[in-house]
Amino acid sequence: MKLFSKKFPNDEDGQVLKMLYKQGVDFKEPQDVDFFVAVPDKKSGESVLNALRDDGLNCELDQDDETEEWTCYCFIKMLLNHDIQKRLEELSKPYDGYTDGWGVMVD
């Protein structure tokens, strides 16, 4: 009998989802997910932030003190799935933003 029978796509998100599954994360329960959306500058970041908030997301804009890069951080409670970054990509692309990863806190 196979211990981990759930199938995940063979890409970066699929690998992370597989790792979370192996660690015992319950995919039937909503999880607190942090998303990172990279933006080229403050003005673009504010536009992305507004678009994400208008879509009902809880987000904030921050600039890294060392690299001076701008990032929108979004905090979402959701069911984990492979299309995890798709909506954020759609909302941020018109402002030259792009999803730059996501994470889940695991006990």
N, C-alpha and C positions, 0 to 999 in steps of 0.2 A: 504494500500500500504506500502511495506517495504522500509524504507529509505535507508538502505545499503544492496543491494542485491548481491554484488560481493562476491564470495566464495573464501576462502583462506584455504590452508592446516592447519591442527591442529598441528602445531609445532611452535617453537620460531620465525622463519622467517615469517611464516604465520601470527602470532599474530602482529608482527611489521608492516607487510604490511597492515593488517586490520586497525591498528591504524592510519597509514599514510593515508589510504583511507578515514577513518572517519574524518580526519583533513582536507580533501579537496585536498590532493595532486593529481595532474592530472597524471594518469598512462599512458596517451597517449603522454605525453611530456617527453623527457629525463631529468633526475634529476642528480645533482651532488652528487655522493655517495662516502663516505670514507670507505675503508675497512682496517681491521687490521689483519695482519698475524703474529702470534707469532712464534718465532724461538728460538732454544736452545742456540745459541751463535753467535758471530760476523761472524765467517766463514760460518756457515749455512745461516745466514742472507744475506751475500753478494751473495751467490749462489742463494738464493730465489730472491733477488733483481734483479740479472742478468736475471733469467728466466722470471720474470714478465715484465721486461723492454723489453726483446727480443720478448715478446708477445704483445708489443705495449702499455703497461700500464705505467702511470706516477706514480712512487713510490719513496720512500726514506726509508732509514734504520735509526733507532734511538734506543738508549739505555736509559732507564729510570734511572734518577740519583739516585732515592731512592731504587728501587727494583733491579736495574742492569739488568732487563730483556730486551731482544732485540725484536723489533717489526718492521715489514715492513708496512709502511702506503701507501696505494694506493688511488689515486684520479681518479674517472672514471665518465664520463657523459654517462648515459645509461637509457634505459627504465627499470623501476622496474619490476621484475618478481621473481618467487619463486626460480629459479635456481641461485639466486644472488651470491652465494659464490662458486658454483661448480667449475668453471674454476680456481679460485685462489687455491682451495684445490688441484686440479690436478697438478698444477704447483709447489706448495710448498711441497707437500708430499714427493717427493724423497729426500728432504733436511731436513726432520724431522720438517718441518713447518706445521702449521695448521691455518685455518681461525679462528679468535677470535672475530668476530663481524663486524658490519657495521653500518653506520648511514647516515642520510639525514638531511640537514638543512631545517627546515620548517619555513615559514614566520608566 
